[in-house]
């Protein structure tokens, strides 16, 4: 059963009254870098959309008397992208019209965090359609974790998460696929998570967009230089045209 609370019927705390963190530091920088990259790619892919929000290491409050659950990243659709100048302190579901995230993401760290059991059950109870668990360093993980796939994406079916096969995994509610491949982000080369279009093409990162634009500018300049040189060979001053 999906948990929902009606703020008109109960005196519920606001986001300003709730802790904005569980005060648990991440024990691996990838837990922030990976969701930050996904958010940055979305911002480039959806520049005109204002109906989505991507939270990174932000608490989701789903019951007034229950501590927040804190995914490494989550995507909500059908909500305001920006709220005020300071933005959201946390994601309080009774302030978001009881709209649960569409996707929750956990990046597995060295410290056991219940990503494959406890949190999975919580996200299912919240009615989150998709849950992704990424194991960034399988070789340094425990034996039990090494038996897992590096990226597992689950779909909620009749209240239970079912593992989806293949990759990238197409997520129709989002209109994008989620997958993994090697690349470079902030000068760091390794495997990252990326968004993909319906044809399986990876969406570019902001850095790649800049490089692509610069390459196009350089090509246009080279073409103009070649044309100017040919005009000079014909005795025509290109600056006089």
BADRENSE-839836 format. One line per field, with one value per atom (N, C-alpha, C): chain; x negated, y negated, z. Coordinates in steps of 0.05 Angstrom, whole numbers, plus 5000, padded with zeros to 4 digits. Layout:
% BADRENSE-839836
unit <- (A|...) $
X <- (X|...) $
Y <- (Y|...) $
Z <- (Z|...) $
//
This chain:
% BADRENSE-839836
unit <- (A|A|A|A|A|A|A|A|A|A|A|A|A|A|A|A|A|A|A|A|A|A|A|A|A|A|A|A|A|A|A|A|A|A|A|A|A|A|A|A|A|A|A|A|A|A|A|A|A|A|A|A|A|A|A|A|A|A|A|A|A|A|A|A|A|A|A|A|A|A|A|A|A|A|A|A|A|A|A|A|A|A|A|A|A|A|A|A|A|A|A|A|A|A|A|A|A|A|A|A|A|A|A|A|A|A|A|A|A|A|A|A|A|A|A|A|A|A|A|A|A|A|A|A|A|A|A|A|A|A|A|A|A|A|A|A|A|A|A|A|A|A|A|A|A|A|A|A|A|A|A|A|A|A|A|A|A|A|A|A|A|A|A|A|A|A|A|A|A|A|A|A|A|A|A|A|A|A|A|A|A|A|A|A|A|A|A|A|A|A|A|A|A|A|A|A|A|A|A|A|A|A|A|A|A|A|A|A|A|A|A|A|A|A|A|A|A|A|A|A|A|A|A|A|A|A|A|A|A|A|A|A|A|A|A|A|A|A|A|A|A|A|A|A|A|A|A|A|A|A|A|A|A|A|A|A|A|A|A|A|A|A|A|A|A|A|A|A|A|A|A|A|A|A|A|A|A|A|A|A|A|A|A|A|A|A|A|A|A|A|A|A|A|A|A|A|A|A|A|A|A|A|A|A|A|A|A|A|A|A|A|A|A|A|A|A|A|A|A|A|A|A|A|A|A|A|A|A|A|A|A|A|A|A|A|A|A|A|A|A|A|A|A|A|A|A|A|A|A|A|A|A|A|A|A|A|A|A|A|A|A|A|A|A|A|A|A|A|A|A|A|A|A|A|A|A|A|A|A|A|A|A|A|A|A|A|A|A|A|A|A|A|A|A|A|A|A|A|A|A|A|A|A|A|A|A|A|A|A|A|A|A|A|A|A|A|A|A|A|A|A|A|A|A|A|A|A|A|A|A|A|A|A|A|A|A|A|A|A|A|A|A|A|A|A|A|A|A|A|A|A|A|A|A|A|A|A|A|A|A|A|A|A|A|A|A|A|A|A|A|A|A|A|A|A|A|A|A|A|A|A|A|A|A|A|A|A|A|A|A|A|A|A|A|A|A|A|A|A|A|A|A|A|A|A|A|A|A|A|A|A|A|A|A|A|A|A|A|A|A|A|A|A|A|A|A|A|A|A|A|A|A|A|A|A|A|A|A|A|A|A|A|A|A|A|A|A|A|A|A|A|A|A|A|A|A|A|A|A|A|A|A|A|A|A|A|A|A|A|A|A|A|A|A|A|A|A|A|A|A|A|A|A|A|A|A|A|A|A|A|A|A|A|A|A|A|A|A|A|A|A|A|A|A|A|A|A|A|A|A|A|A|A|A|A|A|A|A|A|A|A|A|A|A|A|A|A|A|A|A|A|A|A|A|A|A|A|A|A|A|A|A|A|A|A|A|A|A|A|A|A|A|A|A|A|A|A|A|A|A|A|A|A|A|A|A|A|A|A|A|A|A|A|A|A|A|A|A|A|A|A|A|A|A|A|A|A|A|A|A|A|A|A|A|A|A|A|A|A|A|A|A|A|A|A|A|A|A|A|A|A|A|A|A|A|A|A|A|A|A|A|A|A) $
X <- (4983|5000|4982|4988|4972|4979|4959|4963|4969|4991|4999|5010|5004|5014|5027|5050|5065|5059|5044|5038|5062|5085|5110|5123|5116|5129|5110|5085|5066|5048|5039|5020|4992|4983|4958|4935|4911|4888|4881|4871|4862|4833|4823|4795|4776|4785|4768|4765|4784|4784|4771|4765|4753|4723|4708|4679|4675|4656|4651|4630|4620|4600|4602|4592|4591|4564|4547|4521|4502|4508|4491|4474|4448|4431|4428|4426|4420|4392|4387|4360|4346|4357|4345|4355|4336|4344|4361|4360|4376|4406|4413|4441|4453|4437|4447|4441|4417|4409|4427|4435|4451|4479|4494|4520|4517|4496|4492|4489|4475|4472|4499|4515|4542|4559|4558|4573|4563|4537|4526|4534|4534|4543|4572|4589|4617|4622|4606|4609|4603|4585|4578|4599|4610|4629|4657|4664|4691|4688|4676|4672|4697|4719|4743|4764|4758|4778|4774|4797|4796|4812|4818|4835|4820|4795|4779|4760|4752|4732|4714|4688|4669|4655|4659|4647|4622|4601|4576|4571|4569|4564|4584|4609|4630|4650|4659|4679|4706|4720|4747|4764|4782|4800|4826|4834|4859|4879|4871|4889|4880|4898|4891|4873|4877|4863|4840|4833|4812|4789|4764|4741|4741|4728|4727|4710|4717|4699|4683|4657|4639|4626|4638|4624|4600|4582|4559|4569|4590|4603|4631|4648|4675|4686|4704|4717|4747|4758|4787|4798|4820|4833|4860|4868|4894|4893|4869|4866|4850|4851|4836|4806|4792|4763|4749|4757|4745|4766|4759|4777|4761|4768|4754|4725|4711|4684|4665|4672|4655|4660|4682|4689|4700|4703|4714|4693|4702|4685|4686|4709|4713|4737|4743|4766|4788|4807|4829|4853|4861|4882|4909|4916|4942|4941|4917|4915|4912|4910|4907|4931|4955|4980|4978|4962|4958|4947|4932|4919|4893|4892|4867|4848|4822|4803|4809|4801|4804|4781|4757|4733|4718|4709|4690|4665|4642|4616|4599|4587|4568|4541|4520|4492|4480|4475|4466|4438|4435|4410|4398|4375|4363|4379|4392|4409|4436|4444|4470|4493|4510|4531|4559|4561|4587|4598|4580|4589|4605|4599|4612|4636|4640|4661|4678|4669|4685|4694|4676|4684|4702|4696|4712|4741|4746|4773|4786|4771|4782|4791|4774|4781|4805|4808|4831|4856|4855|4877|4885|4865|4871|4883|4882|4893|4875|4849|4830|4827|4835|4836|4810|4787|4761|4741|4725|4704|4678|4657|4631|4610|4595|4573|4547|4528|4503|4480|4464|4441|4416|4404|4383|4357|4351|4326|4330|4339|4345|4321|4297|4274|4266|4273|4266|4290|4311|4335|4334|4353|4355|4362|4359|4365|4394|4412|4440|4447|4434|4440|4428|4405|4393|4410|4429|4447|4470|4472|4492|4483|4503|4496|4486|4468|4458|4481|4500|4523|4548|4564|4590|4612|4631|4653|4679|4695|4720|4744|4765|4791|4811|4827|4848|4872|4878|4900|4917|4942|4960|4948|4934|4923|4896|4885|4860|4840|4815|4795|4786|4787|4778|4753|4732|4707|4711|4702|4703|4677|4679|4655|4647|4621|4611|4597|4591|4579|4572|4576|4588|4617|4627|4654|4672|4692|4711|4732|4736|4755|4776|4798|4818|4830|4834|4845|4827|4801|4782|4776|4779|4773|4744|4729|4700|4692|4668|4657|4635|4629|4607|4587|4562|4542|4514|4494|4467|4447|4426|4404|4381|4357|4334|4335|4326|4325|4309|4309|4294|4313|4311|4327|4309|4308|4291|4262|4254|4226|4220|4241|4237|4248|4231|4239|4245|4270|4278|4306|4319|4346|4365|4385|4405|4432|4453|4480|4488|4503|4512|4541|4553|4579|4576|4596|4596|4623|4622|4648|4659|4682|4696|4681|4663|4647|4621|4618|4594|4570|4574|4552|4549|4524|4519|4521|4535|4537|4510|4503|4477|4477|4454|4450|4446|4449|4443|4415|4395|4368|4367|4380|4380|4395|4417|4431|4413|4398|4379|4359|4347|4327|4339|4364|4377|4381|4390|4395|4369|4348|4322|4311|4315|4307|4321|4347|4363|4353|4346|4336|4309|4292|4266|4269|4288|4292|4301|4320|4329|4307|4290|4267|4248|4242|4224|4235|4262|4275|4273|4277|4275|4246|4226|4198|4191|4201|4195|4208|4232|4245|4230|4221|4207|4180|4167|4142|4147|4168|4174|4180|4195|4201|4175|4156|4131|4116|4117|4103|4115|4141|4154|4151|4136|4131|4153|4169|4192|4185|4188|4184|4210|4209|4234|4244|4226|4235|4251|4249|4264|4292|4298|4324|4345) $
Y <- (5024|5000|4975|4956|4932|4914|4903|4886|4857|4846|4819|4805|4779|4763|4738|4730|4707|4684|4663|4641|4626|4629|4615|4629|4655|4670|4674|4668|4672|4647|4642|4620|4631|4628|4640|4620|4628|4609|4601|4577|4567|4575|4570|4577|4560|4535|4518|4529|4544|4555|4582|4594|4621|4620|4638|4639|4643|4627|4629|4650|4665|4685|4706|4730|4750|4750|4729|4726|4750|4766|4789|4782|4778|4771|4794|4788|4809|4819|4844|4855|4860|4849|4852|4829|4813|4789|4796|4821|4829|4828|4830|4829|4802|4782|4755|4750|4758|4752|4765|4790|4805|4792|4788|4774|4745|4731|4704|4704|4723|4725|4730|4748|4753|4728|4713|4688|4668|4666|4646|4653|4679|4687|4681|4686|4679|4649|4633|4604|4595|4609|4602|4614|4637|4651|4638|4627|4616|4586|4569|4542|4525|4533|4517|4529|4552|4566|4556|4550|4541|4560|4584|4603|4627|4623|4645|4635|4653|4647|4671|4666|4687|4681|4698|4694|4711|4700|4714|4714|4738|4741|4724|4724|4708|4727|4719|4736|4734|4757|4759|4765|4747|4751|4762|4785|4797|4803|4799|4802|4783|4769|4748|4758|4782|4792|4811|4812|4830|4815|4822|4808|4810|4791|4791|4814|4823|4842|4825|4831|4813|4829|4828|4841|4825|4837|4822|4803|4811|4794|4802|4784|4791|4770|4779|4762|4762|4738|4735|4720|4729|4716|4705|4683|4671|4653|4645|4626|4602|4580|4556|4562|4553|4557|4540|4515|4497|4487|4486|4475|4453|4428|4406|4404|4384|4380|4400|4410|4429|4458|4463|4490|4507|4532|4550|4557|4557|4567|4597|4608|4637|4642|4667|4673|4684|4667|4674|4681|4706|4715|4701|4694|4681|4652|4641|4615|4617|4641|4646|4660|4655|4667|4698|4708|4737|4750|4735|4746|4759|4785|4800|4797|4800|4800|4822|4817|4838|4857|4848|4864|4858|4879|4876|4891|4879|4890|4893|4916|4920|4929|4916|4923|4938|4963|4980|4972|4969|4961|4984|4979|5000|5006|4985|4989|5000|5021|5033|5014|5010|4990|5002|5028|5040|5034|5029|5022|5044|5069|5091|5102|5092|5103|5081|5068|5050|5026|5013|4989|4998|5020|5030|5033|5044|5047|5020|5000|4974|4961|4962|4950|4963|4989|5003|4993|4990|4980|4952|4936|4909|4908|4931|4932|4920|4920|4910|4930|4922|4942|4956|4941|4953|4949|4970|4969|4980|4964|4972|4974|4995|4999|5003|4985|4986|4994|5013|5023|5013|4990|4978|4993|5008|5022|5051|5067|5095|5111|5105|5121|5117|5094|5089|5093|5105|5110|5137|5142|5168|5190|5214|5237|5236|5231|5230|5209|5185|5163|5169|5183|5189|5207|5221|5238|5222|5196|5179|5167|5158|5143|5115|5104|5077|5056|5058|5041|5058|5056|5070|5049|5051|5033|5050|5041|5056|5039|5053|5040|5050|5032|5039|5051|5076|5090|5102|5093|5103|5101|5079|5075|5088|5102|5116|5109|5105|5098|5123|5120|5141|5131|5147|5140|5139|5117|5114|5123|5136|5146|5128|5130|5115|5090|5074|5048|5034|5008|4992|5000|4995|5002|4978|4983|4962|4958|4932|4925|4907|4919|4904|4880|4881|4858|4834|4839|4818|4810|4829|4824|4826|4839|4842|4870|4879|4903|4897|4917|4914|4937|4930|4950|4941|4957|4951|4955|4939|4943|4926|4931|4915|4888|4868|4841|4824|4798|4779|4757|4753|4732|4717|4691|4674|4684|4693|4702|4730|4744|4770|4792|4809|4831|4856|4866|4891|4897|4917|4923|4905|4894|4876|4885|4875|4879|4856|4863|4843|4847|4826|4828|4835|4849|4857|4851|4845|4841|4868|4868|4893|4910|4898|4914|4924|4919|4929|4911|4886|4867|4853|4851|4838|4808|4796|4767|4755|4733|4720|4707|4707|4692|4662|4645|4616|4611|4626|4622|4630|4652|4662|4643|4630|4610|4587|4578|4555|4563|4587|4597|4599|4609|4612|4584|4565|4538|4526|4529|4518|4531|4557|4571|4561|4555|4544|4516|4500|4473|4475|4494|4497|4506|4524|4533|4510|4494|4471|4451|4447|4428|4439|4466|4478|4476|4480|4478|4449|4430|4402|4395|4406|4400|4412|4436|4449|4433|4423|4407|4381|4368|4343|4348|4370|4376|4380|4394|4398|4371|4354|4328|4312|4313|4299|4310|4337|4349|4339|4331|4321|4291|4279|4251|4234|4247|4233|4230|4205|4200|4207|4229|4237|4216|4198|4178|4156|4155|4134|4142|4168|4178|4172) $
Z <- (5000|5000|5000|4982|4980|5003|5017|5040|5030|5041|5034|5059|5060|5083|5072|5084|5075|5095|5086|5105|5114|5101|5109|5133|5136|5158|5182|5179|5201|5203|5227|5231|5226|5202|5194|5194|5202|5202|5174|5171|5145|5140|5116|5110|5127|5134|5150|5179|5188|5215|5217|5194|5194|5190|5201|5195|5165|5154|5125|5118|5138|5133|5155|5149|5170|5183|5176|5188|5184|5165|5158|5134|5137|5114|5095|5069|5050|5055|5050|5054|5028|5006|4980|4963|4952|4937|4913|4903|4880|4887|4913|4920|4914|4912|4903|4874|4865|4837|4817|4821|4802|4799|4821|4817|4807|4815|4805|4775|4764|4735|4722|4733|4721|4722|4743|4745|4724|4721|4702|4673|4667|4640|4635|4655|4653|4648|4663|4660|4631|4618|4590|4571|4578|4561|4562|4586|4590|4598|4581|4589|4594|4580|4582|4601|4611|4629|4658|4671|4699|4716|4706|4721|4731|4739|4750|4771|4788|4808|4813|4814|4820|4846|4866|4892|4895|4908|4913|4943|4954|4983|4999|4992|5005|5017|5041|5055|5043|5041|5032|5057|5065|5087|5077|5086|5077|5099|5124|5147|5169|5182|5202|5224|5234|5257|5250|5224|5215|5204|5211|5199|5169|5156|5127|5117|5093|5079|5060|5057|5042|5019|4995|4973|4964|4950|4939|4917|4903|4884|4878|4870|4862|4843|4825|4806|4810|4813|4815|4791|4780|4757|4766|4753|4760|4784|4792|4814|4805|4820|4813|4814|4794|4794|4815|4818|4837|4856|4882|4902|4917|4913|4926|4918|4929|4922|4934|4958|4971|4962|4949|4940|4963|4958|4978|4999|5024|5046|5047|5040|5039|5021|5015|4998|5016|5022|5041|5024|5025|5006|5010|5035|5039|5030|5023|5011|4981|4970|4942|4930|4942|4933|4934|4953|4956|4931|4915|4891|4900|4897|4903|4880|4885|4863|4843|4818|4797|4798|4806|4807|4832|4846|4869|4861|4869|4862|4887|4890|4911|4899|4908|4900|4923|4920|4942|4951|4977|4989|5005|5017|5034|5058|5069|5093|5084|5097|5090|5096|5076|5079|5073|5070|5065|5038|5018|4992|4978|4983|4970|4986|5010|5027|5039|5060|5075|5059|5045|5029|5006|4995|4973|4982|5006|5016|5021|5031|5036|5010|4990|4964|4952|4956|4945|4960|4986|5002|4993|4985|4976|4948|4934|4907|4886|4891|4871|4848|4824|4802|4795|4798|4791|4813|4817|4838|4825|4826|4814|4836|4835|4854|4837|4842|4826|4845|4836|4851|4836|4844|4828|4828|4849|4852|4859|4840|4847|4857|4847|4854|4884|4895|4923|4942|4932|4948|4961|4979|4992|4972|4979|4961|4953|4972|4966|4945|4948|4930|4902|4901|4875|4859|4871|4856|4844|4851|4840|4814|4797|4773|4781|4766|4773|4775|4756|4757|4756|4777|4778|4779|4760|4758|4762|4781|4787|4780|4771|4766|4786|4796|4816|4802|4807|4795|4817|4819|4840|4868|4873|4899|4905|4885|4889|4866|4873|4853|4837|4811|4793|4778|4778|4765|4734|4722|4693|4681|4658|4644|4621|4614|4591|4600|4580|4585|4560|4558|4579|4584|4608|4616|4609|4592|4583|4605|4613|4633|4620|4612|4596|4610|4637|4651|4649|4647|4646|4617|4599|4571|4565|4582|4578|4588|4580|4590|4610|4627|4646|4642|4639|4635|4644|4638|4648|4626|4626|4607|4617|4606|4614|4600|4615|4604|4623|4618|4634|4644|4670|4683|4703|4700|4717|4716|4692|4688|4699|4708|4720|4702|4692|4674|4690|4686|4699|4688|4699|4691|4706|4690|4702|4694|4707|4698|4680|4659|4639|4632|4620|4608|4578|4567|4539|4526|4500|4486|4478|4464|4458|4439|4423|4405|4417|4443|4457|4455|4445|4443|4470|4479|4504|4502|4522|4522|4531|4519|4525|4552|4564|4589|4583|4602|4597|4586|4596|4585|4556|4549|4521|4503|4514|4498|4491|4511|4506|4485|4488|4469|4441|4439|4413|4400|4416|4406|4396|4412|4404|4379|4376|4352|4328|4330|4308|4301|4321|4316|4301|4310|4298|4269|4263|4236|4218|4228|4212|4207|4227|4223|4202|4204|4184|4156|4153|4127|4116|4134|4126|4118|4132|4126|4098|4092|4066|4044|4048|4027|4023|4044|4042|4026|4031|4018|3988|3980|3952|3938|3952|3940|3936|3954|3951|3927|3923|3900|3874|3874|3850|3848|3866|3866|3878|3894|3907|3937|3947|3975|3990|4006|4020|4040|4050|4068|4054|4028|4013|4005|4010|4002|4024) $
//
